C-alpha cells in the first residue's frame, strides 16, 4: 500500500470515531497468511535464545501495529502461536501437525515469554496469550496438536512457571482457540483441575464449524468466571462465494449476536485487510476480509462486512453489560447492552427479504420502528430518553 491507503485503512479501523477497534490478535511467528514460513529462532543449541530475532515481524507487521497504536493508544494485543519452531516438534516441521516434543516444553515456554517481552519492549500492550491456535487440526500450514490433557499440563508445569519467572503474571491465558462445537469438552477437562482452572483466564474459539451458540452458552453457564473470546472468524473462499457481499456481511452480524447472547466477551476478526485474491497466503488458503486491496490499481476496496461489524465495535463500549431482551419472532435477531456511559445499545438484524415491524418497550414506554429488508440497525437509548 501507499501511504495514503495505509492512513485510510488505519483510520477506518482504529480511530475512535470510526470502527474504534481496541483489540488485536497477532500470530506469534508465521501462519498461513504470512508470505512464507518463519520463526524467531531455529538453533536448537541456543538454549539462551541469543539468536532470537523479530526481523520478519519488524518488516511486515510491526509498522502497521505502530500505526494502529498511534490512533488507539490503549490498544491491547493477543498473541497466538500456530506452531513451535520446527526443531521442537515431533515431525520436524512447522507445518502438517505434529506435536511439541516433551523435552522441549520448558524451552518452548521460555520462547513464548521471550516473544511477549520483545513485543512489550517495543511498546505494545500484550495482554492475552492463547496457548495454541487450532490444537486439534493438522493443517498444510503451520500447526501443532495438543490434547486437552496436554494443554492443561503444559500450562501448569511449563508455561505458568515461565511467565512467573519473567514477571509476566499479568498475561491472560486462553485455551482451545478452535471451533465452537468442542469448546465445552475442552473447558470441562481444564476446569476439572483446580490448578489449571485458576491459571486459565478463559477460552478462545472460532466459527468455522457453524453457529454452536449453545456450546458458548453452556461454557458460560458452567464456568461463569471464564472470559469467552471469538479469536478468529473469516469468510473462506473454499466454502463461500466472494461475490455474496451482503450474505457474507450478515454472517458476521448473525454470529456476533448469537455469541454475545451466549456469553462472548470479545470478538476478533481475521484478517483486517487482504489483497484482491484473498491473500497473501503461502498455501493458497484465500479468504475475504472487510477490506481488500487492489494491488494493480492501488485502491482499498471496502466490503459490506465492515459496515456490519461497525454496529458492534463502534457502539458497544468496553465494560458494557449485556441486558435481557425478548423478541416476538425468530426472524429478528437481537442483542442489547448497557454501556458504562449509561446508554442502552440495541442491535437489530433482519436477514429477510421483507420489512419487519418492531416495538421497543422499556419501563412502560414504547417506540415503534420498521426494520428494512436485509438490514442491520442500532438503537441508542440515553438516560434522558
Residue pairs with C-beta under 8 A, 6 or more apart in sequence:
1 9
1 293
1 298
1 300
2 298
5 293
5 298
5 299
5 300
6 64
6 67
8 300
9 272
9 273
9 291
9 300
10 64
10 67
10 68
10 70
10 71
11 18
11 71
12 18
12 19
12 291
12 306
13 19
13 21
13 68
13 272
14 20
14 21
14 67
14 68
14 71
14 72
14 75
15 71
15 72
16 71
16 72
18 310
18 314
19 306
19 309
19 310
19 313
19 314
20 72
20 313
20 314
21 68
21 72
21 75
21 313
22 72
22 74
22 75
22 76
22 318
23 75
23 76
23 77
23 78
23 266
23 268
24 65
24 68
24 75
24 76
24 77
24 78
24 268
25 77
25 78
25 79
25 80
25 231
25 232
25 268
25 270
26 61
26 65
26 77
26 78
26 79
26 80
27 33
27 34
27 79
27 80
27 81
27 82
27 133
28 79
28 80
28 81
28 82
28 112
28 115
29 38
29 39
29 40
29 81
29 82
29 83
29 85
29 94
29 142
30 36
30 37
30 38
30 39
30 56
30 82
30 94
30 142
31 82
31 133
31 141
31 142
32 82
32 139
32 141
32 142
32 281
32 282
32 283
32 285
33 271
33 274
33 279
33 280
33 281
33 285
34 56
34 60
34 280
34 282
35 60
35 280
35 282
36 282
37 94
37 95
37 141
37 142
37 282
38 56
39 85
39 86
39 94
40 52
40 53
40 54
40 85
40 111
40 114
40 115
41 49
41 51
41 52
41 53
41 85
41 111
42 51
42 85
42 86
42 87
43 51
44 87
44 88
46 52
47 107
49 110
49 111
49 114
52 111
52 114
52 118
54 62
54 115
54 118
54 119
54 122
62 122
65 77
65 124
66 123
68 75
69 75
69 123
69 124
74 125
75 124
75 125
76 125
76 127
76 128
77 119
77 124
77 125
77 126
77 127
77 128
78 126
78 127
78 128
78 129
78 130
78 174
78 229
78 231
78 268
79 115
79 116
79 119
79 126
79 128
79 129
79 130
80 129
80 130
80 132
80 133
80 177
80 204
80 231
81 112
81 130
81 131
81 132
81 133
81 144
82 94
82 133
82 134
82 141
82 142
82 143
82 144
83 89
83 94
83 95
83 98
83 142
83 143
83 144
84 100
84 104
84 108
84 111
84 144
85 94
85 111
86 92
86 93
86 94
88 100
88 101
88 104
88 107
88 108
89 98
89 99
89 100
89 101
89 104
89 144
90 98
90 99
90 100
90 101
91 97
91 98
91 99
92 98
94 142
95 139
95 140
95 141
95 142
95 143
96 138
96 139
96 140
96 143
97 137
97 138
97 139
97 143
97 144
97 145
98 143
98 144
98 145
99 144
99 145
99 146
99 150
100 108
100 144
100 146
100 150
100 154
105 154
105 157
105 158
106 158
106 162
108 158
109 154
109 158
109 159
109 161
109 162
109 163
110 162
112 129
112 159
112 162
113 162
113 163
113 165
113 166
113 168
116 126
116 129
116 166
116 168
116 171
117 166
117 168
119 126
120 126
126 171
127 170
127 171
127 172
128 171
128 172
128 173
128 174
128 201
128 229
129 171
129 172
129 173
129 174
130 173
130 174
130 175
130 176
130 177
130 204
130 231
131 146
131 151
131 154
131 155
131 159
131 173
131 174
131 175
131 177
132 144
132 146
132 151
132 177
133 143
133 177
133 178
133 232
134 143
134 177
134 178
134 179
134 206
135 144
135 145
135 146
135 147
135 151
135 176
135 177
135 178
136 145
136 146
136 178
136 182
137 143
137 145
137 178
138 145
140 283
141 282
141 283
141 285
146 154
148 185
148 186
148 189
148 190
149 189
151 175
151 176
151 186
151 190
152 175
152 189
152 190
152 193
152 196
155 173
155 175
155 190
155 196
155 199
155 200
156 193
156 195
156 196
156 199
159 173
160 173
160 199
163 169
163 171
163 173
172 201
172 202
172 227
173 199
173 200
173 201
174 200
174 201
174 202
174 203
174 204
174 227
174 229
174 231
175 186
175 187
175 190
175 200
175 203
175 204
176 182
176 183
176 186
176 187
176 203
176 204
176 205
177 204
177 205
177 206
177 231
177 232
178 186
178 205
178 206
179 205
179 206
179 207
179 208
179 209
179 212
180 205
180 206
180 207
180 209
180 210
180 211
180 212
180 213
180 215
180 216
181 209
181 210
181 212
181 215
182 215
183 203
183 205
183 212
183 215
183 216
183 219
184 215
184 218
184 219
184 222
186 203
187 203
187 219
187 222
187 223
187 226
188 222
190 196
190 197
190 200
191 197
191 200
191 222
191 223
191 226
200 226
201 226
201 227
202 226
202 227
202 228
202 229
202 265
203 219
203 226
203 227
203 228
203 229
204 229
204 230
204 231
204 232
205 216
205 228
205 229
205 230
205 231
206 230
206 231
206 232
206 233
207 230
207 232
207 233
207 255
208 236
211 254
211 255
211 258
213 258
213 259
213 261
213 262
214 262
215 262
216 228
216 258
216 259
216 262
216 263
216 264
217 261
217 262
217 263
219 226
219 228
219 263
220 226
220 228
220 262
220 263
221 263
227 265
227 266
228 259
228 262
228 263
228 264
228 265
229 264
229 265
229 266
229 267
229 268
230 255
230 256
230 259
230 264
230 266
230 267
230 268
231 268
232 268
232 270
233 252
233 255
233 267
233 268
233 269
233 270
234 269
234 270
234 271
234 287
234 288
234 289
235 242
235 248
235 251
235 287
235 288
235 305
236 285
236 287
237 278
237 286
237 287
237 288
238 285
238 286
240 247
240 248
240 251
240 288
242 278
242 288
245 303
245 304
245 305
246 304
246 374
248 288
248 303
248 304
248 305
249 303
249 304
249 305
249 307
249 308
250 308
250 349
250 351
250 374
250 376
252 269
252 305
252 308
252 309
253 308
253 309
253 311
253 312
253 333
253 347
253 349
253 376
254 333
254 349
254 351
256 264
256 267
256 309
256 312
256 335
257 333
257 334
257 335
257 347
257 349
258 333
259 267
260 312
260 322
260 335
261 322
261 335
267 312
269 289
269 290
269 309
271 287
271 289
272 289
272 290
272 291
273 289
273 290
273 291
273 292
273 293
273 300
274 280
274 286
274 287
274 288
274 289
274 291
274 292
274 293
275 292
275 293
275 294
275 295
276 292
276 293
276 294
276 295
276 296
276 301
277 286
278 286
278 287
278 288
278 289
278 292
279 286
281 287
288 303
288 305
289 303
289 305
290 302
290 303
290 305
290 306
290 309
291 300
291 301
291 302
291 303
291 306
292 300
292 301
292 303
293 299
293 300
293 301
294 300
294 301
308 376
311 347
311 376
311 377
311 378
312 347
315 345
315 347
315 378
315 380
316 337
316 339
316 345
316 347
317 339
317 340
317 341
318 340
319 339
319 340
320 337
320 338
320 339
320 340
320 345
321 337
321 338
322 335
322 336
322 337
322 338
323 336
323 337
323 338
323 344
324 336
325 334
325 335
325 336
325 346
327 334
329 356
331 350
331 351
331 352
331 356
332 348
332 349
332 350
332 356
332 358
332 371
333 348
333 349
333 350
333 351
334 346
334 347
334 348
334 349
335 346
335 347
336 344
336 345
336 346
336 347
337 344
337 345
337 346
338 344
338 345
339 345
342 382
342 383
343 380
343 381
343 382
343 383
344 362
344 380
344 381
345 378
345 379
345 380
346 360
346 378
346 379
346 381
347 376
347 377
347 378
348 358
348 371
348 376
348 377
348 378
348 379
349 375
349 376
350 356
350 371
350 372
350 373
350 374
350 375
350 376
350 377
351 374
352 373
352 374
353 373
353 374
354 373
355 370
355 371
355 372
355 373
356 370
356 371
357 368
357 369
357 370
357 371
358 368
358 369
358 370
358 371
359 366
359 367
359 368
360 366
360 367
360 368
360 369
360 379
360 381
362 381
367 379
369 377
369 379
371 377
